Amino acid sequence: MPLPASDSAYAGFSAMSAPRGAHILTVHLAFGIPGMKPIDSHKDLAVWHKSIALASRVYALTRELSGPDGADLRTRMRNAALAIASHIAEGASRGNRSEFLKLLQLARGALSELETQMTIAVQQESLPDGAASLDCIADVRTSLNALMSRLAAGPLEAHARACVPFAAAPRPSASR
């Protein structure tokens, strides 16, 4: 069940196109935006869908890892991939901007961990198509960073909009 817009730190998410075909998430805040609905679930977030696709790709790629080192790397890579999507989902369910941001930071940490492991596996030629997965990681990182930036900037933007009428209003002159 979605949080009412009045109780939610964010009211909804939508995707928009950006230069060079990048996919950026725009966060619509609950502050004074009529008609905006809260997200119903993490499934409404494009970055969550991208992280699920990345996890599926990691699972498929790591099937080919063998031996004791391969089994350890496979487990670590799969755990990191799972953590990315899981942290995004958990954060979206919290309904609190600061907790959501903390969990998105954890997701970004897991993404960096996965990128490091993938880079090592590609350099060791352990993964046949690992370079393409690095592009998927970059795509998830771009979307994750955009979402985090919008969430972090939200209160400041709302405050700035609220203060504009006062800043633009002429100040009374002091008469003696």
Secondary structure by P-SEA (a helix, b strand, c coil): ccccccccccccccccccccbbbbbbbbcccccccccccccccccaaaaaaaaaaaaaaaaacccccaaaaaaaaaaaaaaaaaaaaaaaaaacccaaaaaaaaaaaaaaaaaaaaaaaaaaaaccccaaaaaaaaaaaaaaaaaaaaaaaaaaaaaaaaaaaccccccccccccc
